[in-house]
Amino acid sequence: MSGLLVPPGHGRNLRSTAHDVTFKVTGEHSRVSSSFEVVVPPGFDVGAHVHTRSEELFYVLEGELEVMAFEPRVRDGGDWRLWDSRDGRRPVRAEPGTVIVVPPGCPHAFANRSDTPARMFFQASPPPDHERYFEELFEILEAPGQIDHEAIESLRRRYDIEQLTPMRHHRA
């Protein structure tokens, strides 16, 4: 039995105009979680969403992200940046060193509203759901022509993602 060591700059990389994901630990190596390094470009908004089974952890390494991880008063589908919770929580700016833990059933979102890329460590449990999700999402995002939002919606349903507000990004 041996452990896994993934040096800086290593791991399988998927790159699109939406973001850049490097697979660090996959279901092949862990029964507990998949781990990724994610570069989030300016203008990307994952959109508010919720998982019934998955647990996630985000650790901001560089740059800043606007984030939320709480049950809003109303899941109205509007701009999640304006949401608040019954106990007064609101979206916040996450700077390097910020950790966000999202249990199953908790609505959450992140967006890069700055003009520079942000980089985060992202962990999703159980594996390999997010690995497969990223692979299929990148195929949709990089297909020629207009983004197929129906295909993204179908993909998200298959991978335990209930989308509450739309994903947004700027194509290059």
Chimera marker file (.cmm) of the C-alpha trace (Angstrom):
<marker_set name="trace">
<marker id="1" x="0.000" y="0.000" z="0.000" r="1" g="1" b="0" radius="0.5"/>
<marker id="2" x="1.401" y="3.389" z="-1.008" r="1" g="1" b="0" radius="0.5"/>
<marker id="3" x="0.166" y="6.930" z="-0.654" r="1" g="1" b="0" radius="0.5"/>
<marker id="4" x="-0.246" y="9.456" z="-3.429" r="1" g="1" b="0" radius="0.5"/>
<marker id="5" x="2.011" y="12.473" z="-3.982" r="1" g="1" b="0" radius="0.5"/>
<marker id="6" x="0.974" y="15.016" z="-6.604" r="1" g="1" b="0" radius="0.5"/>
<marker id="7" x="3.671" y="17.681" z="-7.108" r="1" g="1" b="0" radius="0.5"/>
<marker id="8" x="2.803" y="21.307" z="-7.941" r="1" g="1" b="0" radius="0.5"/>
<marker id="9" x="1.691" y="21.661" z="-11.538" r="1" g="1" b="0" radius="0.5"/>
<marker id="10" x="0.809" y="17.976" z="-11.882" r="1" g="1" b="0" radius="0.5"/>
<marker id="11" x="-2.515" y="16.206" z="-12.278" r="1" g="1" b="0" radius="0.5"/>
<marker id="12" x="-4.891" y="15.815" z="-15.196" r="1" g="1" b="0" radius="0.5"/>
<marker id="13" x="-5.966" y="19.250" z="-16.397" r="1" g="1" b="0" radius="0.5"/>
<marker id="14" x="-9.204" y="20.326" z="-18.083" r="1" g="1" b="0" radius="0.5"/>
<marker id="15" x="-9.224" y="23.893" z="-19.374" r="1" g="1" b="0" radius="0.5"/>
<marker id="16" x="-12.116" y="25.885" z="-20.787" r="1" g="1" b="0" radius="0.5"/>
<marker id="17" x="-13.162" y="29.506" z="-20.928" r="1" g="1" b="0" radius="0.5"/>
<marker id="18" x="-15.298" y="28.868" z="-17.814" r="1" g="1" b="0" radius="0.5"/>
<marker id="19" x="-12.450" y="27.667" z="-15.631" r="1" g="1" b="0" radius="0.5"/>
<marker id="20" x="-9.371" y="25.533" z="-15.382" r="1" g="1" b="0" radius="0.5"/>
<marker id="21" x="-9.581" y="22.341" z="-13.287" r="1" g="1" b="0" radius="0.5"/>
<marker id="22" x="-6.651" y="20.104" z="-12.334" r="1" g="1" b="0" radius="0.5"/>
<marker id="23" x="-7.573" y="16.726" z="-10.878" r="1" g="1" b="0" radius="0.5"/>
<marker id="24" x="-5.335" y="16.132" z="-7.853" r="1" g="1" b="0" radius="0.5"/>
<marker id="25" x="-7.019" y="13.153" z="-6.129" r="1" g="1" b="0" radius="0.5"/>
<marker id="26" x="-9.636" y="11.017" z="-7.847" r="1" g="1" b="0" radius="0.5"/>
<marker id="27" x="-11.872" y="8.109" z="-6.909" r="1" g="1" b="0" radius="0.5"/>
<marker id="28" x="-9.056" y="5.891" z="-8.148" r="1" g="1" b="0" radius="0.5"/>
<marker id="29" x="-6.997" y="7.049" z="-5.133" r="1" g="1" b="0" radius="0.5"/>
<marker id="30" x="-9.593" y="7.867" z="-2.457" r="1" g="1" b="0" radius="0.5"/>
<marker id="31" x="-12.831" y="6.326" z="-1.248" r="1" g="1" b="0" radius="0.5"/>
<marker id="32" x="-13.654" y="9.564" z="0.601" r="1" g="1" b="0" radius="0.5"/>
<marker id="33" x="-13.350" y="12.499" z="-1.806" r="1" g="1" b="0" radius="0.5"/>
<marker id="34" x="-12.102" y="13.913" z="-5.082" r="1" g="1" b="0" radius="0.5"/>
<marker id="35" x="-9.769" y="16.917" z="-4.884" r="1" g="1" b="0" radius="0.5"/>
<marker id="36" x="-9.131" y="19.567" z="-7.503" r="1" g="1" b="0" radius="0.5"/>
<marker id="37" x="-7.230" y="22.792" z="-8.014" r="1" g="1" b="0" radius="0.5"/>
<marker id="38" x="-9.565" y="25.225" z="-9.775" r="1" g="1" b="0" radius="0.5"/>
<marker id="39" x="-8.695" y="28.522" z="-11.468" r="1" g="1" b="0" radius="0.5"/>
<marker id="40" x="-11.814" y="30.692" z="-11.670" r="1" g="1" b="0" radius="0.5"/>
<marker id="41" x="-11.567" y="33.406" z="-14.350" r="1" g="1" b="0" radius="0.5"/>
<marker id="42" x="-13.011" y="36.886" z="-13.988" r="1" g="1" b="0" radius="0.5"/>
<marker id="43" x="-16.725" y="36.924" z="-14.709" r="1" g="1" b="0" radius="0.5"/>
<marker id="44" x="-17.406" y="33.268" z="-13.866" r="1" g="1" b="0" radius="0.5"/>
<marker id="45" x="-20.456" y="32.605" z="-11.643" r="1" g="1" b="0" radius="0.5"/>
<marker id="46" x="-21.233" y="28.952" z="-10.870" r="1" g="1" b="0" radius="0.5"/>
<marker id="47" x="-24.788" y="29.982" z="-9.929" r="1" g="1" b="0" radius="0.5"/>
<marker id="48" x="-26.535" y="29.062" z="-6.705" r="1" g="1" b="0" radius="0.5"/>
<marker id="49" x="-27.198" y="25.356" z="-6.457" r="1" g="1" b="0" radius="0.5"/>
<marker id="50" x="-27.704" y="22.555" z="-3.955" r="1" g="1" b="0" radius="0.5"/>
<marker id="51" x="-26.731" y="18.859" z="-3.706" r="1" g="1" b="0" radius="0.5"/>
<marker id="52" x="-28.772" y="16.258" z="-1.848" r="1" g="1" b="0" radius="0.5"/>
<marker id="53" x="-25.852" y="13.804" z="-1.357" r="1" g="1" b="0" radius="0.5"/>
<marker id="54" x="-22.585" y="15.640" z="-1.970" r="1" g="1" b="0" radius="0.5"/>
<marker id="55" x="-20.467" y="17.503" z="0.558" r="1" g="1" b="0" radius="0.5"/>
<marker id="56" x="-17.972" y="20.109" z="-0.656" r="1" g="1" b="0" radius="0.5"/>
<marker id="57" x="-15.056" y="22.090" z="0.716" r="1" g="1" b="0" radius="0.5"/>
<marker id="58" x="-13.533" y="25.177" z="-0.907" r="1" g="1" b="0" radius="0.5"/>
<marker id="59" x="-10.236" y="26.771" z="0.191" r="1" g="1" b="0" radius="0.5"/>
<marker id="60" x="-9.315" y="30.044" z="-1.509" r="1" g="1" b="0" radius="0.5"/>
<marker id="61" x="-5.609" y="30.075" z="-2.407" r="1" g="1" b="0" radius="0.5"/>
<marker id="62" x="-5.274" y="33.239" z="-4.534" r="1" g="1" b="0" radius="0.5"/>
<marker id="63" x="-7.504" y="36.106" z="-5.559" r="1" g="1" b="0" radius="0.5"/>
<marker id="64" x="-10.978" y="36.541" z="-4.178" r="1" g="1" b="0" radius="0.5"/>
<marker id="65" x="-14.396" y="35.031" z="-4.712" r="1" g="1" b="0" radius="0.5"/>
<marker id="66" x="-17.844" y="36.105" z="-3.690" r="1" g="1" b="0" radius="0.5"/>
<marker id="67" x="-19.440" y="33.117" z="-1.918" r="1" g="1" b="0" radius="0.5"/>
<marker id="68" x="-22.593" y="32.039" z="-0.134" r="1" g="1" b="0" radius="0.5"/>
<marker id="69" x="-23.398" y="28.839" z="1.767" r="1" g="1" b="0" radius="0.5"/>
<marker id="70" x="-26.699" y="29.105" z="3.624" r="1" g="1" b="0" radius="0.5"/>
<marker id="71" x="-30.416" y="28.495" z="3.225" r="1" g="1" b="0" radius="0.5"/>
<marker id="72" x="-31.869" y="31.759" z="1.895" r="1" g="1" b="0" radius="0.5"/>
<marker id="73" x="-35.178" y="33.126" z="3.081" r="1" g="1" b="0" radius="0.5"/>
<marker id="74" x="-36.491" y="32.476" z="-0.432" r="1" g="1" b="0" radius="0.5"/>
<marker id="75" x="-34.913" y="30.421" z="-3.217" r="1" g="1" b="0" radius="0.5"/>
<marker id="76" x="-36.291" y="32.865" z="-5.743" r="1" g="1" b="0" radius="0.5"/>
<marker id="77" x="-33.929" y="32.179" z="-8.610" r="1" g="1" b="0" radius="0.5"/>
<marker id="78" x="-32.945" y="35.865" z="-8.709" r="1" g="1" b="0" radius="0.5"/>
<marker id="79" x="-29.454" y="37.191" z="-8.071" r="1" g="1" b="0" radius="0.5"/>
<marker id="80" x="-27.988" y="35.096" z="-5.226" r="1" g="1" b="0" radius="0.5"/>
<marker id="81" x="-25.708" y="38.002" z="-4.284" r="1" g="1" b="0" radius="0.5"/>
<marker id="82" x="-28.820" y="39.688" z="-2.848" r="1" g="1" b="0" radius="0.5"/>
<marker id="83" x="-29.953" y="36.685" z="-0.812" r="1" g="1" b="0" radius="0.5"/>
<marker id="84" x="-29.955" y="36.567" z="2.965" r="1" g="1" b="0" radius="0.5"/>
<marker id="85" x="-30.849" y="33.946" z="5.551" r="1" g="1" b="0" radius="0.5"/>
<marker id="86" x="-33.314" y="34.078" z="8.424" r="1" g="1" b="0" radius="0.5"/>
<marker id="87" x="-30.377" y="34.474" z="10.822" r="1" g="1" b="0" radius="0.5"/>
<marker id="88" x="-28.868" y="37.389" z="8.832" r="1" g="1" b="0" radius="0.5"/>
<marker id="89" x="-26.206" y="35.648" z="6.750" r="1" g="1" b="0" radius="0.5"/>
<marker id="90" x="-25.357" y="37.218" z="3.416" r="1" g="1" b="0" radius="0.5"/>
<marker id="91" x="-22.867" y="36.431" z="0.645" r="1" g="1" b="0" radius="0.5"/>
<marker id="92" x="-19.301" y="37.398" z="1.581" r="1" g="1" b="0" radius="0.5"/>
<marker id="93" x="-15.978" y="38.096" z="-0.091" r="1" g="1" b="0" radius="0.5"/>
<marker id="94" x="-13.645" y="35.138" z="0.388" r="1" g="1" b="0" radius="0.5"/>
<marker id="95" x="-9.951" y="36.041" z="0.347" r="1" g="1" b="0" radius="0.5"/>
<marker id="96" x="-6.929" y="33.698" z="0.438" r="1" g="1" b="0" radius="0.5"/>
<marker id="97" x="-7.091" y="31.409" z="3.459" r="1" g="1" b="0" radius="0.5"/>
<marker id="98" x="-10.903" y="31.339" z="3.556" r="1" g="1" b="0" radius="0.5"/>
<marker id="99" x="-12.499" y="27.888" z="3.895" r="1" g="1" b="0" radius="0.5"/>
<marker id="100" x="-16.111" y="27.181" z="2.940" r="1" g="1" b="0" radius="0.5"/>
<marker id="101" x="-17.672" y="23.840" z="3.926" r="1" g="1" b="0" radius="0.5"/>
<marker id="102" x="-20.967" y="22.919" z="2.294" r="1" g="1" b="0" radius="0.5"/>
<marker id="103" x="-22.954" y="20.002" z="3.735" r="1" g="1" b="0" radius="0.5"/>
<marker id="104" x="-25.560" y="18.139" z="1.674" r="1" g="1" b="0" radius="0.5"/>
<marker id="105" x="-28.755" y="20.171" z="1.290" r="1" g="1" b="0" radius="0.5"/>
<marker id="106" x="-27.078" y="23.575" z="1.751" r="1" g="1" b="0" radius="0.5"/>
<marker id="107" x="-27.529" y="26.056" z="-1.121" r="1" g="1" b="0" radius="0.5"/>
<marker id="108" x="-24.225" y="27.604" z="-2.178" r="1" g="1" b="0" radius="0.5"/>
<marker id="109" x="-22.544" y="29.600" z="-4.934" r="1" g="1" b="0" radius="0.5"/>
<marker id="110" x="-19.287" y="31.298" z="-5.842" r="1" g="1" b="0" radius="0.5"/>
<marker id="111" x="-18.354" y="33.916" z="-8.411" r="1" g="1" b="0" radius="0.5"/>
<marker id="112" x="-15.253" y="35.823" z="-9.414" r="1" g="1" b="0" radius="0.5"/>
<marker id="113" x="-16.340" y="39.451" z="-9.638" r="1" g="1" b="0" radius="0.5"/>
<marker id="114" x="-12.765" y="40.777" z="-9.822" r="1" g="1" b="0" radius="0.5"/>
<marker id="115" x="-10.643" y="41.416" z="-12.907" r="1" g="1" b="0" radius="0.5"/>
<marker id="116" x="-8.021" y="38.769" z="-12.027" r="1" g="1" b="0" radius="0.5"/>
<marker id="117" x="-8.272" y="34.967" z="-11.838" r="1" g="1" b="0" radius="0.5"/>
<marker id="118" x="-8.858" y="33.319" z="-8.464" r="1" g="1" b="0" radius="0.5"/>
<marker id="119" x="-7.435" y="29.932" z="-7.502" r="1" g="1" b="0" radius="0.5"/>
<marker id="120" x="-8.966" y="27.496" z="-5.029" r="1" g="1" b="0" radius="0.5"/>
<marker id="121" x="-8.585" y="23.991" z="-3.690" r="1" g="1" b="0" radius="0.5"/>
<marker id="122" x="-11.886" y="22.152" z="-4.084" r="1" g="1" b="0" radius="0.5"/>
<marker id="123" x="-12.873" y="18.849" z="-2.526" r="1" g="1" b="0" radius="0.5"/>
<marker id="124" x="-16.074" y="16.918" z="-3.291" r="1" g="1" b="0" radius="0.5"/>
<marker id="125" x="-17.415" y="13.823" z="-1.615" r="1" g="1" b="0" radius="0.5"/>
<marker id="126" x="-18.241" y="11.142" z="-2.604" r="1" g="1" b="0" radius="0.5"/>
<marker id="127" x="-15.952" y="10.457" z="-5.542" r="1" g="1" b="0" radius="0.5"/>
<marker id="128" x="-16.066" y="10.197" z="-8.562" r="1" g="1" b="0" radius="0.5"/>
<marker id="129" x="-19.238" y="12.240" z="-9.216" r="1" g="1" b="0" radius="0.5"/>
<marker id="130" x="-17.525" y="15.627" z="-9.622" r="1" g="1" b="0" radius="0.5"/>
<marker id="131" x="-14.786" y="14.129" z="-11.765" r="1" g="1" b="0" radius="0.5"/>
<marker id="132" x="-17.326" y="12.859" z="-14.287" r="1" g="1" b="0" radius="0.5"/>
<marker id="133" x="-19.375" y="16.053" z="-14.006" r="1" g="1" b="0" radius="0.5"/>
<marker id="134" x="-16.349" y="18.242" z="-14.860" r="1" g="1" b="0" radius="0.5"/>
<marker id="135" x="-15.440" y="16.044" z="-17.837" r="1" g="1" b="0" radius="0.5"/>
<marker id="136" x="-18.938" y="16.240" z="-19.310" r="1" g="1" b="0" radius="0.5"/>
<marker id="137" x="-19.389" y="19.944" z="-18.508" r="1" g="1" b="0" radius="0.5"/>
<marker id="138" x="-16.163" y="20.833" z="-20.301" r="1" g="1" b="0" radius="0.5"/>
<marker id="139" x="-17.361" y="18.992" z="-23.408" r="1" g="1" b="0" radius="0.5"/>
<marker id="140" x="-20.548" y="21.093" z="-23.410" r="1" g="1" b="0" radius="0.5"/>
<marker id="141" x="-18.771" y="24.390" z="-22.710" r="1" g="1" b="0" radius="0.5"/>
<marker id="142" x="-16.176" y="23.880" z="-25.419" r="1" g="1" b="0" radius="0.5"/>
<marker id="143" x="-18.584" y="22.752" z="-28.155" r="1" g="1" b="0" radius="0.5"/>
<marker id="144" x="-18.785" y="25.221" z="-31.045" r="1" g="1" b="0" radius="0.5"/>
<marker id="145" x="-21.689" y="27.639" z="-31.215" r="1" g="1" b="0" radius="0.5"/>
<marker id="146" x="-23.995" y="28.776" z="-28.448" r="1" g="1" b="0" radius="0.5"/>
<marker id="147" x="-23.749" y="27.084" z="-25.059" r="1" g="1" b="0" radius="0.5"/>
<marker id="148" x="-26.366" y="24.342" z="-24.768" r="1" g="1" b="0" radius="0.5"/>
<marker id="149" x="-28.043" y="25.330" z="-21.500" r="1" g="1" b="0" radius="0.5"/>
<marker id="150" x="-30.488" y="22.414" z="-21.719" r="1" g="1" b="0" radius="0.5"/>
<marker id="151" x="-27.555" y="19.992" z="-21.896" r="1" g="1" b="0" radius="0.5"/>
<marker id="152" x="-26.002" y="21.645" z="-18.826" r="1" g="1" b="0" radius="0.5"/>
<marker id="153" x="-29.308" y="21.405" z="-16.962" r="1" g="1" b="0" radius="0.5"/>
<marker id="154" x="-29.631" y="17.711" z="-17.827" r="1" g="1" b="0" radius="0.5"/>
<marker id="155" x="-26.012" y="17.091" z="-16.820" r="1" g="1" b="0" radius="0.5"/>
<marker id="156" x="-26.516" y="18.779" z="-13.477" r="1" g="1" b="0" radius="0.5"/>
<marker id="157" x="-29.634" y="16.745" z="-12.709" r="1" g="1" b="0" radius="0.5"/>
<marker id="158" x="-27.672" y="13.526" z="-13.383" r="1" g="1" b="0" radius="0.5"/>
<marker id="159" x="-24.953" y="14.609" z="-10.949" r="1" g="1" b="0" radius="0.5"/>
<marker id="160" x="-27.064" y="15.650" z="-7.940" r="1" g="1" b="0" radius="0.5"/>
<marker id="161" x="-27.079" y="19.380" z="-8.741" r="1" g="1" b="0" radius="0.5"/>
<marker id="162" x="-30.287" y="21.348" z="-8.393" r="1" g="1" b="0" radius="0.5"/>
<marker id="163" x="-29.538" y="24.670" z="-10.088" r="1" g="1" b="0" radius="0.5"/>
<marker id="164" x="-31.228" y="27.620" z="-8.351" r="1" g="1" b="0" radius="0.5"/>
<marker id="165" x="-29.729" y="30.482" z="-10.411" r="1" g="1" b="0" radius="0.5"/>
<marker id="166" x="-27.954" y="30.258" z="-13.800" r="1" g="1" b="0" radius="0.5"/>
<marker id="167" x="-24.269" y="29.606" z="-14.309" r="1" g="1" b="0" radius="0.5"/>
<marker id="168" x="-22.614" y="32.533" z="-16.109" r="1" g="1" b="0" radius="0.5"/>
<marker id="169" x="-19.275" y="33.026" z="-17.781" r="1" g="1" b="0" radius="0.5"/>
<marker id="170" x="-17.722" y="34.936" z="-20.643" r="1" g="1" b="0" radius="0.5"/>
<marker id="171" x="-16.499" y="32.965" z="-23.634" r="1" g="1" b="0" radius="0.5"/>
<marker id="172" x="-13.179" y="34.111" z="-25.038" r="1" g="1" b="0" radius="0.5"/>
<link id1="1" id2="2" r="1" g="1" b="0" radius="0.2"/>
<link id1="2" id2="3" r="1" g="1" b="0" radius="0.2"/>
<link id1="3" id2="4" r="1" g="1" b="0" radius="0.2"/>
<link id1="4" id2="5" r="1" g="1" b="0" radius="0.2"/>
<link id1="5" id2="6" r="1" g="1" b="0" radius="0.2"/>
<link id1="6" id2="7" r="1" g="1" b="0" radius="0.2"/>
<link id1="7" id2="8" r="1" g="1" b="0" radius="0.2"/>
<link id1="8" id2="9" r="1" g="1" b="0" radius="0.2"/>
<link id1="9" id2="10" r="1" g="1" b="0" radius="0.2"/>
<link id1="10" id2="11" r="1" g="1" b="0" radius="0.2"/>
<link id1="11" id2="12" r="1" g="1" b="0" radius="0.2"/>
<link id1="12" id2="13" r="1" g="1" b="0" radius="0.2"/>
<link id1="13" id2="14" r="1" g="1" b="0" radius="0.2"/>
<link id1="14" id2="15" r="1" g="1" b="0" radius="0.2"/>
<link id1="15" id2="16" r="1" g="1" b="0" radius="0.2"/>
<link id1="16" id2="17" r="1" g="1" b="0" radius="0.2"/>
<link id1="17" id2="18" r="1" g="1" b="0" radius="0.2"/>
<link id1="18" id2="19" r="1" g="1" b="0" radius="0.2"/>
<link id1="19" id2="20" r="1" g="1" b="0" radius="0.2"/>
<link id1="20" id2="21" r="1" g="1" b="0" radius="0.2"/>
<link id1="21" id2="22" r="1" g="1" b="0" radius="0.2"/>
<link id1="22" id2="23" r="1" g="1" b="0" radius="0.2"/>
<link id1="23" id2="24" r="1" g="1" b="0" radius="0.2"/>
<link id1="24" id2="25" r="1" g="1" b="0" radius="0.2"/>
<link id1="25" id2="26" r="1" g="1" b="0" radius="0.2"/>
<link id1="26" id2="27" r="1" g="1" b="0" radius="0.2"/>
<link id1="27" id2="28" r="1" g="1" b="0" radius="0.2"/>
<link id1="28" id2="29" r="1" g="1" b="0" radius="0.2"/>
<link id1="29" id2="30" r="1" g="1" b="0" radius="0.2"/>
<link id1="30" id2="31" r="1" g="1" b="0" radius="0.2"/>
<link id1="31" id2="32" r="1" g="1" b="0" radius="0.2"/>
<link id1="32" id2="33" r="1" g="1" b="0" radius="0.2"/>
<link id1="33" id2="34" r="1" g="1" b="0" radius="0.2"/>
<link id1="34" id2="35" r="1" g="1" b="0" radius="0.2"/>
<link id1="35" id2="36" r="1" g="1" b="0" radius="0.2"/>
<link id1="36" id2="37" r="1" g="1" b="0" radius="0.2"/>
<link id1="37" id2="38" r="1" g="1" b="0" radius="0.2"/>
<link id1="38" id2="39" r="1" g="1" b="0" radius="0.2"/>
<link id1="39" id2="40" r="1" g="1" b="0" radius="0.2"/>
<link id1="40" id2="41" r="1" g="1" b="0" radius="0.2"/>
<link id1="41" id2="42" r="1" g="1" b="0" radius="0.2"/>
<link id1="42" id2="43" r="1" g="1" b="0" radius="0.2"/>
<link id1="43" id2="44" r="1" g="1" b="0" radius="0.2"/>
<link id1="44" id2="45" r="1" g="1" b="0" radius="0.2"/>
<link id1="45" id2="46" r="1" g="1" b="0" radius="0.2"/>
<link id1="46" id2="47" r="1" g="1" b="0" radius="0.2"/>
<link id1="47" id2="48" r="1" g="1" b="0" radius="0.2"/>
<link id1="48" id2="49" r="1" g="1" b="0" radius="0.2"/>
<link id1="49" id2="50" r="1" g="1" b="0" radius="0.2"/>
<link id1="50" id2="51" r="1" g="1" b="0" radius="0.2"/>
<link id1="51" id2="52" r="1" g="1" b="0" radius="0.2"/>
<link id1="52" id2="53" r="1" g="1" b="0" radius="0.2"/>
<link id1="53" id2="54" r="1" g="1" b="0" radius="0.2"/>
<link id1="54" id2="55" r="1" g="1" b="0" radius="0.2"/>
<link id1="55" id2="56" r="1" g="1" b="0" radius="0.2"/>
<link id1="56" id2="57" r="1" g="1" b="0" radius="0.2"/>
<link id1="57" id2="58" r="1" g="1" b="0" radius="0.2"/>
<link id1="58" id2="59" r="1" g="1" b="0" radius="0.2"/>
<link id1="59" id2="60" r="1" g="1" b="0" radius="0.2"/>
<link id1="60" id2="61" r="1" g="1" b="0" radius="0.2"/>
<link id1="61" id2="62" r="1" g="1" b="0" radius="0.2"/>
<link id1="62" id2="63" r="1" g="1" b="0" radius="0.2"/>
<link id1="63" id2="64" r="1" g="1" b="0" radius="0.2"/>
<link id1="64" id2="65" r="1" g="1" b="0" radius="0.2"/>
<link id1="65" id2="66" r="1" g="1" b="0" radius="0.2"/>
<link id1="66" id2="67" r="1" g="1" b="0" radius="0.2"/>
<link id1="67" id2="68" r="1" g="1" b="0" radius="0.2"/>
<link id1="68" id2="69" r="1" g="1" b="0" radius="0.2"/>
<link id1="69" id2="70" r="1" g="1" b="0" radius="0.2"/>
<link id1="70" id2="71" r="1" g="1" b="0" radius="0.2"/>
<link id1="71" id2="72" r="1" g="1" b="0" radius="0.2"/>
<link id1="72" id2="73" r="1" g="1" b="0" radius="0.2"/>
<link id1="73" id2="74" r="1" g="1" b="0" radius="0.2"/>
<link id1="74" id2="75" r="1" g="1" b="0" radius="0.2"/>
<link id1="75" id2="76" r="1" g="1" b="0" radius="0.2"/>
<link id1="76" id2="77" r="1" g="1" b="0" radius="0.2"/>
<link id1="77" id2="78" r="1" g="1" b="0" radius="0.2"/>
<link id1="78" id2="79" r="1" g="1" b="0" radius="0.2"/>
<link id1="79" id2="80" r="1" g="1" b="0" radius="0.2"/>
<link id1="80" id2="81" r="1" g="1" b="0" radius="0.2"/>
<link id1="81" id2="82" r="1" g="1" b="0" radius="0.2"/>
<link id1="82" id2="83" r="1" g="1" b="0" radius="0.2"/>
<link id1="83" id2="84" r="1" g="1" b="0" radius="0.2"/>
<link id1="84" id2="85" r="1" g="1" b="0" radius="0.2"/>
<link id1="85" id2="86" r="1" g="1" b="0" radius="0.2"/>
<link id1="86" id2="87" r="1" g="1" b="0" radius="0.2"/>
<link id1="87" id2="88" r="1" g="1" b="0" radius="0.2"/>
<link id1="88" id2="89" r="1" g="1" b="0" radius="0.2"/>
<link id1="89" id2="90" r="1" g="1" b="0" radius="0.2"/>
<link id1="90" id2="91" r="1" g="1" b="0" radius="0.2"/>
<link id1="91" id2="92" r="1" g="1" b="0" radius="0.2"/>
<link id1="92" id2="93" r="1" g="1" b="0" radius="0.2"/>
<link id1="93" id2="94" r="1" g="1" b="0" radius="0.2"/>
<link id1="94" id2="95" r="1" g="1" b="0" radius="0.2"/>
<link id1="95" id2="96" r="1" g="1" b="0" radius="0.2"/>
<link id1="96" id2="97" r="1" g="1" b="0" radius="0.2"/>
<link id1="97" id2="98" r="1" g="1" b="0" radius="0.2"/>
<link id1="98" id2="99" r="1" g="1" b="0" radius="0.2"/>
<link id1="99" id2="100" r="1" g="1" b="0" radius="0.2"/>
<link id1="100" id2="101" r="1" g="1" b="0" radius="0.2"/>
<link id1="101" id2="102" r="1" g="1" b="0" radius="0.2"/>
<link id1="102" id2="103" r="1" g="1" b="0" radius="0.2"/>
<link id1="103" id2="104" r="1" g="1" b="0" radius="0.2"/>
<link id1="104" id2="105" r="1" g="1" b="0" radius="0.2"/>
<link id1="105" id2="106" r="1" g="1" b="0" radius="0.2"/>
<link id1="106" id2="107" r="1" g="1" b="0" radius="0.2"/>
<link id1="107" id2="108" r="1" g="1" b="0" radius="0.2"/>
<link id1="108" id2="109" r="1" g="1" b="0" radius="0.2"/>
<link id1="109" id2="110" r="1" g="1" b="0" radius="0.2"/>
<link id1="110" id2="111" r="1" g="1" b="0" radius="0.2"/>
<link id1="111" id2="112" r="1" g="1" b="0" radius="0.2"/>
<link id1="112" id2="113" r="1" g="1" b="0" radius="0.2"/>
<link id1="113" id2="114" r="1" g="1" b="0" radius="0.2"/>
<link id1="114" id2="115" r="1" g="1" b="0" radius="0.2"/>
<link id1="115" id2="116" r="1" g="1" b="0" radius="0.2"/>
<link id1="116" id2="117" r="1" g="1" b="0" radius="0.2"/>
<link id1="117" id2="118" r="1" g="1" b="0" radius="0.2"/>
<link id1="118" id2="119" r="1" g="1" b="0" radius="0.2"/>
<link id1="119" id2="120" r="1" g="1" b="0" radius="0.2"/>
<link id1="120" id2="121" r="1" g="1" b="0" radius="0.2"/>
<link id1="121" id2="122" r="1" g="1" b="0" radius="0.2"/>
<link id1="122" id2="123" r="1" g="1" b="0" radius="0.2"/>
<link id1="123" id2="124" r="1" g="1" b="0" radius="0.2"/>
<link id1="124" id2="125" r="1" g="1" b="0" radius="0.2"/>
<link id1="125" id2="126" r="1" g="1" b="0" radius="0.2"/>
<link id1="126" id2="127" r="1" g="1" b="0" radius="0.2"/>
<link id1="127" id2="128" r="1" g="1" b="0" radius="0.2"/>
<link id1="128" id2="129" r="1" g="1" b="0" radius="0.2"/>
<link id1="129" id2="130" r="1" g="1" b="0" radius="0.2"/>
<link id1="130" id2="131" r="1" g="1" b="0" radius="0.2"/>
<link id1="131" id2="132" r="1" g="1" b="0" radius="0.2"/>
<link id1="132" id2="133" r="1" g="1" b="0" radius="0.2"/>
<link id1="133" id2="134" r="1" g="1" b="0" radius="0.2"/>
<link id1="134" id2="135" r="1" g="1" b="0" radius="0.2"/>
<link id1="135" id2="136" r="1" g="1" b="0" radius="0.2"/>
<link id1="136" id2="137" r="1" g="1" b="0" radius="0.2"/>
<link id1="137" id2="138" r="1" g="1" b="0" radius="0.2"/>
<link id1="138" id2="139" r="1" g="1" b="0" radius="0.2"/>
<link id1="139" id2="140" r="1" g="1" b="0" radius="0.2"/>
<link id1="140" id2="141" r="1" g="1" b="0" radius="0.2"/>
<link id1="141" id2="142" r="1" g="1" b="0" radius="0.2"/>
<link id1="142" id2="143" r="1" g="1" b="0" radius="0.2"/>
<link id1="143" id2="144" r="1" g="1" b="0" radius="0.2"/>
<link id1="144" id2="145" r="1" g="1" b="0" radius="0.2"/>
<link id1="145" id2="146" r="1" g="1" b="0" radius="0.2"/>
<link id1="146" id2="147" r="1" g="1" b="0" radius="0.2"/>
<link id1="147" id2="148" r="1" g="1" b="0" radius="0.2"/>
<link id1="148" id2="149" r="1" g="1" b="0" radius="0.2"/>
<link id1="149" id2="150" r="1" g="1" b="0" radius="0.2"/>
<link id1="150" id2="151" r="1" g="1" b="0" radius="0.2"/>
<link id1="151" id2="152" r="1" g="1" b="0" radius="0.2"/>
<link id1="152" id2="153" r="1" g="1" b="0" radius="0.2"/>
<link id1="153" id2="154" r="1" g="1" b="0" radius="0.2"/>
<link id1="154" id2="155" r="1" g="1" b="0" radius="0.2"/>
<link id1="155" id2="156" r="1" g="1" b="0" radius="0.2"/>
<link id1="156" id2="157" r="1" g="1" b="0" radius="0.2"/>
<link id1="157" id2="158" r="1" g="1" b="0" radius="0.2"/>
<link id1="158" id2="159" r="1" g="1" b="0" radius="0.2"/>
<link id1="159" id2="160" r="1" g="1" b="0" radius="0.2"/>
<link id1="160" id2="161" r="1" g="1" b="0" radius="0.2"/>
<link id1="161" id2="162" r="1" g="1" b="0" radius="0.2"/>
<link id1="162" id2="163" r="1" g="1" b="0" radius="0.2"/>
<link id1="163" id2="164" r="1" g="1" b="0" radius="0.2"/>
<link id1="164" id2="165" r="1" g="1" b="0" radius="0.2"/>
<link id1="165" id2="166" r="1" g="1" b="0" radius="0.2"/>
<link id1="166" id2="167" r="1" g="1" b="0" radius="0.2"/>
<link id1="167" id2="168" r="1" g="1" b="0" radius="0.2"/>
<link id1="168" id2="169" r="1" g="1" b="0" radius="0.2"/>
<link id1="169" id2="170" r="1" g="1" b="0" radius="0.2"/>
<link id1="170" id2="171" r="1" g="1" b="0" radius="0.2"/>
<link id1="171" id2="172" r="1" g="1" b="0" radius="0.2"/>
</marker_set>
